[in-house]
Amino acid sequence: MKKRLLFAAGVCAALAAGWLLFQRPAQAPAAAKHKDRTLTVETTVATVRPMPIRLTAVGRVQSRHVVQVRPQVSGMLKKVAFTEGDEVHAGQLLFEIDPAPFEASLAQARAALERDRAALAKARWQEQRLAPLAKLDYVTPQEYEDAKAASKEAAAAVAADRAAVTQAQIQLRYTRIEAPIAGRSGAVAFREGNLVQANSATPLVTIKEIAPIRVQFSVPQGQLPSIRHYRAAGTMRVTLRPVGPAPRAPETGRVVFVDNTVDPTTGTVSLKAQFPNTDRALWPGQYVTVDLVLATQPHAVVVPDSAVQPGQNGSYVYVVDGGRARVRTVTVDRQLDGLSVISAGLKSGDTVVAKVPRNLRDGSAVRTIAAARSERAAKHGASTQP
């Protein structure tokens, strides 16, 4: 019985060994075929080009100069001389208050001036008449002194009347309210026939300067040293584009203000940039995307963002070398407009895989899309020959 069991076990072992020997030649070619399968990949070449050193933020457009127009005299609003919402120029007539009461006040002040001028002339004549008589003792010294005092009082009265005339002229001029600056007008608060009060809490209209215009935005406090350095060097500029679709080229401006305080709640610094806005495309209160260009790196090595892959040891790309894809670790300095600026790991002219397939591995055999098309064209040409 024992011998039978040993014999049966030997037979089973021999059959198993034979099956393994039979299977290995069939599996080995399949594995080798899978390993050597050539992948068709899209490639690109690392190039050197100027690239900006740029910060991006969301800013808000604000007027550089805002004026709330208020009446300086009280009276009935007689005329609104512009259309609300229109652009106005400096010195343009906006409102007119009924001038009749102020014209009457001016006429009264001028009449008082003429009266006191006549009194002054009489007082001076009296003073001049008594002067030689006082020297000859024909009149008492007191009479002469009284004449001199009357002449001075009349002169003071004339001076006061002149001031009153000037004041009346100013009040009359205030009945014509003109635009102090050029800009875009807002809504009109009062219409003709309303009684307006001097220095009222509600302005008649608000005017906002449109061109030039400013944009306020904030950047992280860690960027402040770089901003101060590049601003002093004169290389910094600002470009912006409105948020959302906009059929206009980015507008270029300059930084005109850097706040002297870091906001402790957000850790950011506020900046303001000024733009010409000659086409009036920017509007106060509008949100825009701000690109703060600190400087331009003249010789930057760049590849598409899609070529750079994240890894446990940092970013890497697949470099095509000798028909094989090789993993190469790179250092990405920054990413701008779909391009990655590589500070280490690549040089100009290196061929990298632009779009990485899921089954691409280090050492995989690859061919470019152009090479694959050439091969298909060659096979097609050979099959059509007689």
Backbone torsions as a table, in degrees:
resi	resn	phi	psi	omega
1	MET	NA	-42.3	179.4
2	LYS	-63.2	-40.3	-179.2
3	LYS	-65.2	-38.3	178.7
4	ARG	-62.2	-42.0	179.6
5	LEU	-64.0	-42.5	178.5
6	LEU	-63.6	-39.5	179.6
7	PHE	-64.7	-42.2	-179.2
8	ALA	-65.4	-39.3	179.0
9	ALA	-65.6	-39.5	178.5
10	GLY	-63.7	-41.7	178.7
11	VAL	-61.7	-43.6	179.9
12	CYS	-62.2	-41.3	-179.8
13	ALA	-64.2	-39.8	179.8
14	ALA	-66.5	-40.5	178.6
15	LEU	-64.6	-40.9	179.7
16	ALA	-64.3	-42.1	179.6
17	ALA	-64.7	-39.4	178.6
18	GLY	-65.1	-38.5	179.1
19	TRP	-64.3	-40.0	178.6
20	LEU	-64.7	-42.1	178.6
21	LEU	-64.7	-32.0	180.0
22	PHE	-73.7	-35.1	-176.6
23	GLN	-78.9	-34.0	-175.4
24	ARG	-59.0	-46.0	179.5
25	PRO	-62.6	-28.4	-178.9
26	ALA	-78.2	-34.4	-177.3
27	GLN	-81.2	-34.2	-176.0
28	ALA	-59.5	-46.8	178.4
29	PRO	-62.8	-34.7	-179.4
30	ALA	-66.5	-43.0	179.0
31	ALA	-64.2	-42.7	179.3
32	ALA	-63.5	-36.9	179.7
33	LYS	-65.5	-40.3	179.7
34	HIS	-66.2	-39.7	-178.3
35	LYS	-66.8	-37.6	-175.2
36	ASP	-93.3	10.6	180.0
37	ARG	-67.2	129.2	-176.8
38	THR	-87.0	129.0	179.5
39	LEU	-97.8	137.1	175.1
40	THR	-90.0	121.8	-174.9
41	VAL	-129.1	155.5	173.4
42	GLU	-90.5	126.2	-176.1
43	THR	-117.3	163.4	175.2
44	THR	-146.0	168.4	-178.0
45	VAL	-113.7	131.7	175.0
46	ALA	-64.6	126.2	-175.9
47	THR	-119.7	162.2	176.4
48	VAL	-109.3	127.6	-178.6
49	ARG	-154.3	158.5	175.5
50	PRO	-68.5	134.0	179.3
51	MET	-133.6	134.5	-179.6
52	PRO	-75.0	150.4	168.9
53	ILE	-94.6	107.7	-163.4
54	ARG	-131.3	142.4	171.1
55	LEU	-114.9	140.6	-179.5
56	THR	-118.7	135.5	179.8
57	ALA	-146.8	165.5	174.7
58	VAL	-100.4	124.5	-178.4
59	GLY	-117.7	169.3	178.5
60	ARG	-124.6	132.3	-179.0
61	VAL	-75.6	135.9	176.7
62	GLN	-142.4	148.2	-180.0
63	SER	-71.5	142.0	178.1
64	ARG	-72.8	-30.4	-175.0
65	HIS	-141.1	120.0	179.3
66	VAL	-122.2	130.4	179.7
67	VAL	-125.5	126.5	172.1
68	GLN	-96.2	112.0	-175.1
69	VAL	-82.2	120.1	178.7
70	ARG	-124.7	150.0	176.9
71	PRO	-72.4	144.5	177.9
72	GLN	-101.9	-6.5	173.2
73	VAL	-134.9	155.9	178.9
74	SER	-92.8	147.3	178.2
75	GLY	165.1	-177.7	179.8
76	MET	-84.8	131.8	178.1
77	LEU	-72.2	114.3	-174.3
78	LYS	-92.4	-31.3	-172.4
79	LYS	-153.9	138.4	167.8
80	VAL	-110.7	112.4	-167.0
81	ALA	-98.2	17.4	179.1
82	PHE	-149.2	169.9	177.4
83	THR	-101.6	125.0	-177.9
84	GLU	-58.5	140.3	-177.7
85	GLY	92.9	-12.2	179.7
86	ASP	-80.1	159.9	170.3
87	GLU	-78.7	140.4	178.9
88	VAL	-123.7	154.0	177.1
89	HIS	-106.2	158.5	-178.0
90	ALA	-61.4	132.3	-179.7
91	GLY	90.5	-4.2	179.9
92	GLN	-72.6	139.7	177.8
93	LEU	-69.4	127.0	179.3
94	LEU	-106.8	-52.1	-177.2
95	PHE	-134.6	156.8	173.4
96	GLU	-135.6	123.9	176.0
97	ILE	-92.8	146.3	-178.7
98	ASP	-51.2	115.2	-174.5
99	PRO	-85.2	-8.2	-172.1
100	ALA	-55.1	-48.2	-179.9
101	PRO	-62.3	-34.3	-177.6
102	PHE	-78.3	-31.8	173.6
103	GLU	-65.2	-39.0	177.4
104	ALA	-65.0	-41.5	178.6
105	SER	-63.3	-38.7	178.3
106	LEU	-65.5	-42.6	178.7
107	ALA	-62.8	-39.3	178.6
108	GLN	-65.1	-41.4	179.7
109	ALA	-65.9	-39.1	178.5
110	ARG	-66.8	-37.6	177.8
111	ALA	-64.1	-43.1	177.9
112	ALA	-62.7	-35.1	178.2
113	LEU	-65.0	-44.6	179.9
114	GLU	-64.0	-39.6	178.2
115	ARG	-62.0	-45.7	-177.5
116	ASP	-74.4	-25.6	173.0
117	ARG	-64.6	-41.6	177.2
118	ALA	-63.4	-42.5	177.7
119	ALA	-63.4	-35.5	178.5
120	LEU	-67.2	-42.7	179.4
121	ALA	-61.3	-41.6	178.9
122	LYS	-65.4	-41.8	-179.1
123	ALA	-65.9	-39.5	178.9
124	ARG	-67.0	-38.9	177.9
125	TRP	-62.9	-40.3	179.2
126	GLN	-65.0	-40.0	179.3
127	GLU	-64.3	-44.5	-179.6
128	GLN	-66.1	-33.9	-179.9
129	ARG	-68.7	-37.7	-175.8
130	LEU	-83.9	-15.2	-176.8
131	ALA	-60.3	-51.5	179.3
132	PRO	-69.2	-30.4	179.9
133	LEU	-68.5	-34.2	178.2
134	ALA	-66.8	-33.3	178.7
135	LYS	-68.0	-30.5	-179.4
136	LEU	-93.5	5.6	179.5
137	ASP	62.3	28.0	174.6
138	TYR	-79.5	-23.3	174.7
139	VAL	-126.6	157.2	-179.5
140	THR	-75.2	154.8	176.0
141	PRO	-58.6	-32.8	-179.6
142	GLN	-64.2	-40.1	178.6
143	GLU	-63.1	-41.1	179.4
144	TYR	-66.5	-41.0	179.3
145	GLU	-65.5	-37.8	176.8
146	ASP	-63.0	-37.8	178.4
147	ALA	-66.0	-40.8	178.1
148	LYS	-63.4	-42.4	-179.7
149	ALA	-64.7	-40.2	178.8
150	ALA	-63.2	-37.8	178.4
151	SER	-64.2	-41.1	179.6
152	LYS	-68.3	-39.3	178.3
153	GLU	-63.2	-40.2	178.6
154	ALA	-65.4	-37.9	177.9
155	ALA	-65.1	-40.0	178.4
156	ALA	-65.7	-39.2	178.7
157	ALA	-63.0	-39.0	177.8
158	VAL	-64.6	-41.6	178.5
159	ALA	-62.3	-42.1	178.3
160	ALA	-64.4	-37.4	178.7
161	ASP	-66.5	-38.3	177.5
162	ARG	-62.4	-41.6	177.3
163	ALA	-63.3	-38.5	178.8
164	ALA	-65.6	-37.9	176.7
165	VAL	-64.2	-43.6	178.8
166	THR	-61.9	-43.4	178.4
167	GLN	-62.1	-41.2	178.6
168	ALA	-65.8	-37.3	177.2
169	GLN	-65.0	-39.9	178.2
170	ILE	-64.0	-45.7	179.6
171	GLN	-61.4	-38.9	177.8
172	LEU	-66.6	-39.4	178.8
173	ARG	-65.5	-31.4	179.3
174	TYR	-67.4	-14.4	177.4
175	THR	-71.9	-17.9	173.8
176	ARG	-103.8	107.4	-176.5
177	ILE	-95.8	116.4	-176.8
178	GLU	-109.2	158.3	-179.9
179	ALA	-71.5	123.9	179.7
180	PRO	-76.4	-23.7	179.8
181	ILE	-138.3	166.0	171.7
182	ALA	-89.0	137.9	179.8
183	GLY	172.7	-168.0	-179.4
184	ARG	-97.0	128.9	-179.8
185	SER	-84.1	151.9	177.2
186	GLY	-100.1	-151.8	-179.2
187	ALA	-75.7	143.9	177.9
188	VAL	-87.0	127.6	-175.5
189	ALA	-85.3	-27.5	-177.2
190	PHE	-131.1	144.9	178.3
191	ARG	-111.8	174.2	-179.2
192	GLU	-55.8	142.0	177.9
193	GLY	95.0	-14.9	179.3
194	ASN	-81.4	149.0	175.9
195	LEU	-89.0	122.1	-179.6
196	VAL	-109.5	148.2	-177.9
197	GLN	-108.7	145.8	178.8
198	ALA	-61.8	133.5	177.5
199	ASN	54.2	43.3	179.8
200	SER	-68.6	156.0	-179.4
201	ALA	-65.6	-32.6	179.9
202	THR	-93.0	119.3	179.2
203	PRO	-70.6	152.7	175.8
204	LEU	-65.3	-41.3	178.6
205	VAL	-161.8	156.5	176.4
206	THR	-114.8	130.9	-180.0
207	ILE	-112.1	131.6	179.3
208	LYS	-121.0	130.0	177.0
209	GLU	-69.3	131.9	-175.9
210	ILE	-105.8	-37.3	-177.7
211	ALA	-133.5	114.7	0.0
212	PRO	-75.2	170.7	-178.5
213	ILE	-138.2	161.2	-176.6
214	ARG	-120.0	157.0	176.8
215	VAL	-128.8	126.9	177.8
216	GLN	-101.7	133.9	179.2
217	PHE	-149.7	168.8	-177.2
218	SER	-126.8	147.3	177.6
219	VAL	-129.0	155.8	178.2
220	PRO	-59.8	147.0	-177.1
221	GLN	-63.4	-24.3	178.6
222	GLY	-66.3	-19.8	179.7
223	GLN	-88.4	-5.1	-176.3
224	LEU	-60.4	-44.3	177.7
225	PRO	-58.8	-40.8	179.4
226	SER	-66.2	-39.9	179.5
227	ILE	-63.0	-44.5	179.7
228	ARG	-64.8	-38.6	-179.4
229	HIS	-66.5	-51.2	-176.2
230	TYR	-72.4	-28.4	175.8
231	ARG	-67.3	-40.3	177.1
232	ALA	-66.6	-32.3	179.7
233	ALA	-76.6	-15.2	177.9
234	GLY	81.4	15.3	-178.8
235	THR	-98.2	-8.3	-173.3
236	MET	-81.7	138.5	174.6
237	ARG	-145.7	165.7	-177.0
238	VAL	-127.6	133.3	171.7
239	THR	-123.9	152.7	179.7
240	LEU	-147.4	159.1	175.9
241	ARG	-143.5	141.2	179.5
242	PRO	-62.4	146.9	176.6
243	VAL	-66.4	133.4	-178.6
244	GLY	93.0	179.6	-178.7
245	PRO	-65.1	133.1	-179.5
246	ALA	-150.0	118.9	-178.0
247	PRO	-81.9	58.7	179.3
248	ARG	-149.5	150.6	180.0
249	ALA	-75.2	152.6	177.3
250	PRO	-59.2	141.1	-179.6
251	GLU	-97.3	141.2	-177.3
252	THR	-102.9	135.4	178.6
253	GLY	-138.0	-163.7	-179.1
254	ARG	-139.7	150.5	178.4
255	VAL	-76.8	125.9	-178.4
256	VAL	-114.4	-8.0	-176.8
257	PHE	-153.9	132.0	170.4
258	VAL	-125.5	121.6	-175.3
259	ASP	-63.0	150.1	-178.7
260	ASN	-91.0	9.5	-178.3
261	THR	-139.5	139.1	173.1
262	VAL	-88.7	130.3	178.9
263	ASP	-67.6	113.6	-176.0
264	PRO	-68.7	-20.9	-179.0
265	THR	-79.4	-30.1	-177.4
266	THR	-115.5	-15.5	-177.4
267	GLY	68.4	31.4	-178.0
268	THR	-123.1	162.9	177.6
269	VAL	-117.6	135.2	-178.8
270	SER	-88.1	136.7	177.0
271	LEU	-128.6	157.5	174.0
272	LYS	-131.3	136.0	177.2
273	ALA	-121.6	145.9	-178.3
274	GLN	-111.9	138.4	-177.7
275	PHE	-129.1	147.2	-179.0
276	PRO	-62.4	-41.8	179.3
277	ASN	52.8	43.9	-177.4
278	THR	-66.3	-26.9	180.0
279	ASP	-91.8	4.5	177.8
280	ARG	58.0	30.4	179.7
281	ALA	-78.4	-27.7	179.6
282	LEU	-89.3	138.2	-173.1
283	TRP	-128.0	138.0	178.5
284	PRO	-55.3	134.1	-178.2
285	GLY	92.2	-10.7	-177.6
286	GLN	-75.3	143.2	175.0
287	TYR	-93.6	136.8	-177.9
288	VAL	-138.3	159.0	174.0
289	THR	-91.5	123.4	-176.1
290	VAL	-105.8	128.1	173.9
291	ASP	-110.7	109.7	178.7
292	LEU	-93.0	104.5	-178.4
293	VAL	-91.7	108.9	-178.4
294	LEU	-74.2	-42.8	179.9
295	ALA	-166.3	179.0	177.9
296	THR	-120.7	123.9	175.2
297	GLN	-81.4	113.7	-170.7
298	PRO	-70.9	-32.1	-174.5
299	HIS	-127.7	79.7	-179.6
300	ALA	-106.0	134.7	176.2
301	VAL	-85.9	122.3	-174.8
302	VAL	-128.5	149.4	172.2
303	VAL	-139.9	161.8	176.7
304	PRO	-63.0	149.8	178.5
305	ASP	-58.2	-33.7	-177.4
306	SER	-66.0	-19.8	-179.5
307	ALA	-78.9	-20.5	-175.6
308	VAL	-92.0	127.6	-179.0
309	GLN	-115.0	143.4	176.0
310	PRO	-81.8	143.7	178.9
311	GLY	-141.1	172.3	-179.2
312	GLN	-65.7	-31.1	-178.9
313	ASN	-102.1	16.9	-179.3
314	GLY	115.7	-174.2	-178.5
315	SER	-75.8	152.3	178.9
316	TYR	-149.5	162.5	174.2
317	VAL	-131.6	163.7	173.2
318	TYR	-100.2	116.9	177.7
319	VAL	-97.4	129.2	179.3
320	VAL	-85.8	118.4	-178.1
321	ASP	-140.4	115.7	178.4
322	GLY	63.9	34.9	179.0
323	GLY	78.7	8.3	179.6
324	ARG	-123.5	149.5	176.6
325	ALA	-94.6	122.1	-178.2
326	ARG	-116.2	134.0	178.2
327	VAL	-74.5	132.9	176.7
328	ARG	-135.7	124.5	179.0
329	THR	-73.5	136.3	-178.7
330	VAL	-131.6	162.2	175.1
331	THR	-112.4	118.3	-179.7
332	VAL	-92.2	117.7	179.9
333	ASP	-77.3	-45.4	180.0
334	ARG	-166.4	165.2	178.9
335	GLN	-124.2	128.3	-177.0
336	LEU	-140.9	126.7	171.3
337	ASP	51.8	44.1	177.2
338	GLY	80.9	6.2	179.6
339	LEU	-120.3	143.5	175.3
340	SER	-105.7	128.0	176.5
341	VAL	-88.6	118.5	-176.1
342	ILE	-98.3	119.9	179.8
343	SER	-93.1	-17.9	179.0
344	ALA	-157.3	144.8	175.9
345	GLY	108.8	-20.0	179.0
346	LEU	-133.5	156.2	172.7
347	LYS	-131.5	163.5	-179.2
348	SER	-59.7	134.4	178.6
349	GLY	98.9	-13.2	177.3
350	ASP	-66.8	135.1	177.5
351	THR	-92.2	124.5	-178.6
352	VAL	-124.7	158.6	176.9
353	VAL	-77.3	119.6	-175.9
354	ALA	-77.1	-42.2	177.6
355	LYS	-123.5	114.6	-170.8
356	VAL	-85.5	119.6	174.6
357	PRO	-68.6	157.4	-177.4
358	ARG	-66.8	-30.9	-176.5
359	ASN	-95.3	12.4	178.4
360	LEU	-77.2	132.4	179.1
361	ARG	-129.2	165.2	177.0
362	ASP	-63.2	123.1	-179.1
363	GLY	94.5	-2.6	179.9
364	SER	-64.6	141.8	175.1
365	ALA	-74.6	132.3	-176.7
366	VAL	-134.7	158.0	171.4
367	ARG	-141.6	152.0	-177.5
368	THR	-78.3	162.1	178.1
369	ILE	-62.1	-38.7	178.8
370	ALA	-63.1	-41.1	178.8
371	ALA	-66.0	-39.7	178.9
372	ALA	-63.6	-39.9	177.7
373	ARG	-64.5	-39.3	178.6
374	SER	-63.6	-40.4	179.5
375	GLU	-64.5	-42.9	179.0
376	ARG	-63.9	-38.6	178.6
377	ALA	-65.4	-39.1	179.5
378	ALA	-66.2	-42.5	179.0
379	LYS	-64.7	-40.6	179.8
380	HIS	-63.2	-40.2	179.3
381	GLY	-66.4	-37.1	-179.5
382	ALA	-70.1	-35.7	-178.9
383	SER	-71.4	-24.5	-178.3
384	THR	-87.6	-9.9	179.4
385	GLN	-73.3	145.9	-178.8
386	PRO	-70.7	NA	NA
